[in-house]
Amino acid sequence: MAIDFNLEIEKLRRTFEQIVAVSDLPGLQAQITNLTAQSSAPDLWDDPERAQLVTSKLSHAQNKLDKLQEMEARIEDVATLVEMGEEEYLQDAASGKELLAEAEVDLRKTQKLLADLEVKTLLSGEYDERNAVVTIRSGAGGVEAADWAQMLQRMYLRWAERHGYPTKVLDTSYAEEAGIKSTTFEVSAPYAYGTLSVEAGTHRLVRISPFDNQSRRQTSFAAVEVIPLIETTDHIEIPETDLKIDVFRSSGPGGQSVNTTDSAVRMTHLPTGIVVSMQDEKSQIQNRAAALRVLQSRLLQLRREEENAKKKELAGDVKASWGDQMRSYVLHPYQMVKDLRTGYEVGQAEAVFDGDLDGFIDAGIRWRNSQANGEE
């Protein structure tokens, strides 16, 4: 069936108009003008932290504007190529077909890029632009669950690697036989939190157990938590009297010692019971600073959740959280990974475990946006 170029290009233009409307182009341009003026101030670097924040925001805003302008130009380039191909076809059918075939390739690429841009546009939450701190905890099930938690850690680190996003494992608690009890790592990229926040919830694995000598089918669970990384402007003050700080030696798999000094830090926030462990850095001072930053991030997230719960209570919303039991990974008797919120599924589980998560993440972002807008 021949492609209807005019229809497809009209769809691209309508979607792009919607993206521009959501992006608030005048507001974005005003933000860039304001940040450019701030970045040009002669005393900017007298406060390095503020300078870094200003330049980072300017870079993100300029990058967003550039992408919008590039997309607009790309859509018009496709339209021009189609027009040229149709005119050429009237003069020389073979040459015209060649141009239209080239236009179809460009059209498909533009459709994919526009879909990616549309998803990014939906990431407009207060903290969506932040880096993400991901924590994975094994659920009930002993070694099975611990192994599953480690598989999830690898999956997310591979996803970040595919995109060229730097990651840093901040803390890992290893299980005795295999796998991990918990792990915390940071993903550094624009919109890392907004992107990965749809992965929060309970992940379920069904497979033939590699640890069962009778090869029985087992179901394992692991919880994924995603929080935005704290920034100095967030002002989460924690009195020293609210903290209990323990120091210990870092350890590797199976209890193997990897550090001969008490450099690892376990920080407990007494009012909430939140515990953060950090053993990535070489010195106790560095680990303490890193632990405090993650603790502040978790308290920030807790504050947001309490505010949201109050809003839901006032609105009479009694629905369960969307993050509970959000995805199933089945390896036996067939292969399937299915998101229980969006309905998105694939049959290649191994590809997903190797970091092929974009389809699930995009579907999750669109689903979350539809829920926020009250759509079915």
C-alpha positions in Angstrom: 0.0 0.0 0.0 1.4 3.4 -1.1 2.2 5.8 1.7 0.1 9.0 1.9 2.9 11.5 2.4 0.5 14.5 2.8 -1.4 12.8 5.6 1.7 11.7 7.4 3.3 15.1 7.2 0.1 16.7 8.5 0.2 14.4 11.5 3.8 15.4 12.2 2.9 19.1 12.0 -0.1 18.6 14.4 1.9 16.7 16.9 4.7 19.3 16.7 2.2 22.1 17.3 1.0 20.3 20.5 4.6 19.9 21.7 5.3 23.6 21.1 2.2 24.6 23.0 3.1 22.4 26.0 6.7 23.6 25.9 5.6 27.3 26.4 8.1 28.6 23.8 7.8 32.3 24.9 8.5 31.3 28.5 11.4 29.1 27.4 13.0 31.9 25.4 12.5 34.3 28.3 14.2 31.8 30.6 17.2 31.5 28.3 17.5 35.3 28.1 17.4 35.6 31.9 19.9 32.7 32.4 22.2 34.1 29.7 22.3 37.4 31.6 23.0 35.7 34.9 25.8 33.6 33.3 27.4 36.7 32.0 27.6 38.4 35.4 31.3 39.1 36.3 30.8 37.7 39.9 29.1 34.5 38.8 31.9 32.2 39.8 32.3 33.8 43.2 29.7 31.2 44.2 30.7 28.0 42.3 27.6 26.0 43.3 25.2 28.7 42.1 27.3 29.2 38.9 27.1 25.5 38.1 23.3 25.5 38.7 22.9 28.6 36.4 25.1 27.2 33.6 23.4 23.8 33.9 19.9 25.3 33.6 21.0 27.4 30.7 22.4 24.4 28.9 19.2 22.4 29.4 16.9 25.2 28.3 19.0 26.0 25.2 19.2 22.3 24.3 15.4 22.1 24.6 14.9 25.1 22.3 17.5 23.8 19.8 15.6 20.4 19.6 12.3 22.2 18.9 13.9 24.3 16.2 15.7 21.3 14.6 12.5 19.3 14.6 10.5 22.1 12.9 13.2 22.3 10.2 13.3 18.5 9.8 9.6 18.3 9.2 9.7 21.0 6.6 12.7 19.3 4.9 10.7 16.1 4.6 7.8 18.0 3.1 10.1 19.7 0.6 11.7 16.4 -0.4 8.3 14.9 -1.0 7.3 17.8 -3.1 10.4 17.5 -5.1 9.9 13.8 -5.6 6.3 14.2 -6.7 7.3 16.8 -9.3 10.3 14.7 -10.5 8.0 11.7 -10.9 5.9 13.6 -13.5 9.1 14.1 -15.5 11.1 10.9 -14.8 9.3 8.1 -12.9 12.4 6.3 -11.9 14.2 9.4 -10.6 11.0 10.4 -8.8 10.6 7.1 -7.1 14.1 7.3 -5.9 13.5 10.7 -4.3 10.2 9.5 -2.7 12.0 6.4 -1.3 14.5 8.7 0.3 11.7 10.9 1.6 10.0 7.8 3.2 13.2 6.9 5.0 13.5 10.5 6.3 9.8 10.5 7.3 10.2 7.3 9.4 13.3 8.8 11.2 11.4 12.0 11.8 8.4 10.1 13.2 10.7 8.3 15.7 12.5 11.5 16.7 9.2 13.4 17.2 7.8 10.6 19.3 10.9 10.8 21.5 10.6 14.6 21.7 6.9 14.2 22.6 7.8 11.9 25.6 10.4 14.3 26.8 7.9 17.1 26.6 5.6 15.1 29.0 8.4 15.3 31.6 7.4 18.6 33.1 7.2 17.6 36.8 8.9 19.8 39.4 11.9 17.5 39.7 11.9 15.6 36.4 15.0 17.3 35.1 17.1 16.0 38.0 19.6 13.2 38.2 18.0 10.0 39.6 19.0 7.9 42.6 17.7 4.3 42.2 17.5 1.8 45.0 16.6 -1.9 44.4 15.7 -4.1 47.3 15.2 -7.9 47.1 11.8 -9.1 48.4 10.8 -12.3 50.2 12.3 -15.5 48.7 15.9 -15.7 49.9 18.6 -16.3 47.3 16.0 -16.2 44.4 15.0 -12.7 45.3 18.6 -11.6 45.9 19.6 -12.9 42.4 16.6 -11.1 40.9 17.6 -7.8 42.5 21.0 -8.1 41.0 19.5 -8.9 37.6 17.5 -5.7 37.8 20.5 -3.7 38.8 22.4 -4.9 35.7 19.3 -4.2 33.6 19.2 -0.5 34.6 22.9 0.0 34.4 22.9 -1.5 30.9 20.0 0.8 29.9 22.1 3.8 31.1 25.1 2.5 29.3 23.2 2.2 26.0 22.3 5.9 26.3 25.7 7.1 27.4 24.5 8.1 30.8 27.1 8.1 33.6 26.2 5.9 36.6 27.7 5.5 40.0 27.0 2.7 42.4 26.8 4.3 45.8 26.1 1.2 48.0 25.5 -2.5 47.7 24.6 -5.0 50.3 25.5 -8.5 49.1 23.5 -11.6 50.0 25.4 -14.5 51.5 24.9 -17.1 48.8 24.3 -15.1 45.6 22.9 -11.8 44.5 22.3 -8.7 46.5 20.0 -7.6 49.3 19.9 -4.0 48.1 21.8 -1.6 45.9 21.7 2.2 45.4 23.1 3.9 42.3 23.0 7.3 40.7 22.1 8.0 37.1 23.4 11.4 35.8 21.6 12.8 32.8 19.0 15.5 32.0 15.6 14.2 33.0 17.0 11.0 34.5 14.5 11.2 37.4 11.5 12.0 35.2 12.4 9.2 32.9 13.2 6.5 35.4 10.5 7.4 38.0 7.9 5.3 36.0 10.1 2.3 36.9 9.3 2.6 40.6 7.3 -0.2 42.1 7.3 -4.0 42.5 8.9 -6.1 39.8 8.0 -9.8 39.6 10.1 -12.6 38.0 8.8 -16.1 37.1 11.4 -18.7 36.0 12.8 -22.1 36.6 15.1 -21.6 39.6 18.8 -22.0 38.9 19.2 -22.6 42.6 16.7 -25.5 42.9 18.1 -28.9 42.2 14.6 -30.1 41.3 14.2 -27.3 38.7 10.9 -26.0 40.0 9.3 -22.8 38.9 9.8 -19.9 41.3 8.3 -16.5 41.6 10.6 -13.7 43.0 9.9 -10.0 43.8 12.1 -6.9 44.1 11.2 -3.3 44.8 12.5 -0.4 42.8 12.6 3.1 44.3 13.5 6.1 42.3 14.1 9.6 43.8 15.4 12.9 42.4 18.9 13.8 43.6 18.9 16.7 46.0 20.2 20.1 44.9 21.6 22.8 47.2 18.6 25.1 46.5 16.1 22.6 48.0 16.8 23.5 51.6 16.2 20.2 53.3 17.6 21.0 56.8 18.4 18.0 59.0 19.4 18.8 62.6 22.4 16.8 63.8 20.2 15.6 66.8 18.0 13.8 64.2 20.9 11.7 62.9 22.5 8.5 64.2 25.8 7.8 62.3 27.6 4.5 62.4 30.9 3.7 60.7 32.1 0.3 59.5 34.4 -1.4 57.0 33.3 -1.7 53.4 32.7 -5.2 52.2 32.4 -7.0 48.9 30.5 -10.1 47.7 30.3 -12.9 50.3 31.5 -10.7 53.1 34.9 -10.2 51.5 36.6 -7.2 53.0 37.5 -4.5 50.4 38.6 -1.8 52.9 40.9 -2.0 55.9 39.6 1.1 57.5 36.2 2.1 58.9 35.3 4.4 56.0 31.8 3.1 55.2 28.9 5.1 56.8 25.4 4.1 57.9 23.2 7.2 58.5 19.8 6.8 60.3 17.3 9.6 60.3 15.7 9.0 63.7 12.3 10.8 63.1 11.4 8.7 60.0 13.6 5.6 60.5 15.1 6.1 57.0 18.5 4.4 56.7 21.2 5.3 54.1 24.5 3.3 53.8 27.4 4.6 51.7 30.7 2.8 51.0 31.6 3.9 47.5 34.0 6.7 48.4 37.5 6.1 49.9 37.2 8.3 53.0 34.7 8.5 55.8 34.1 12.2 55.2 33.2 11.6 51.5 30.9 8.8 52.4 29.2 10.9 55.1 28.6 13.7 52.6 27.2 11.3 50.0 25.0 9.6 52.5 23.6 13.0 53.7 22.8 14.0 50.1 20.9 10.8 49.4 19.1 11.1 52.8 18.0 14.6 51.9 16.8 13.3 48.5 14.7 10.7 50.3 13.2 13.2 52.7 12.4 15.5 49.8 10.6 12.6 48.1 8.8 11.8 51.4 7.6 15.3 51.7 6.2 15.2 48.1 4.5 11.9 48.8 2.9 13.3 52.0 1.7 16.4 50.0 0.3 14.2 47.3 -1.5 11.9 49.8 -3.1 15.0 51.4 -4.3 16.2 48.0 -5.7 12.7 47.2 -7.5 12.6 50.6 -9.0 16.0 50.0 -10.1 14.9 46.5 -11.5 11.6 47.8 -9.1 9.5 45.7 -8.8 6.0 47.2 -7.0 4.3 44.3 -3.9 2.3 45.1 -0.5 3.6 44.1 0.3 3.0 40.4 3.8 1.8 41.4 2.6 -1.4 43.1 3.1 -4.7 41.2 3.9 -2.8 38.0 5.6 -5.4 35.8 6.0 -9.1 35.3 9.0 -10.9 33.7 8.2 -14.4 32.7 10.9 -16.9 31.5 8.9 -20.1 31.9 6.9 -21.7 30.4 7.2 -18.9 27.8 9.1 -15.6 27.5 7.2 -12.4 28.1 7.7 -9.1 29.9 4.5 -7.2 30.5 3.8 -3.9 32.2 0.6 -4.3 34.1 -0.3 -0.6 34.1 0.2 0.2 30.4 -0.4 -3.2 28.8 2.9 -2.8 26.9 4.6 -6.2 26.4 7.4 -7.9 24.5 8.4 -11.5 24.0 12.2 -11.0 24.1 12.9 -11.0 27.8 16.7 -11.3 27.4 16.8 -8.1 25.4 14.9 -6.3 28.2 17.4 -7.7 30.8 20.2 -6.3 28.5 18.8 -2.8 28.9 16.2 -2.6 26.1 13.7 -0.6 28.3 12.8 2.4 26.2 9.5 1.0 25.0 8.4 0.3 28.6 9.6 3.7 29.8 7.9 5.7 27.0 4.7 3.8 27.5 4.9 4.4 31.3 5.4 8.2 30.8 2.5 8.4 28.4 0.3 6.3 30.8 1.2 8.5 33.8 0.4 11.7 31.8 -3.0 10.2 30.8 -3.7 9.3 34.4 -2.8 12.9 35.5 -5.2 14.3 32.8 -8.0 11.9 33.9 -8.0 10.0 30.6 -9.0 6.3 30.3 
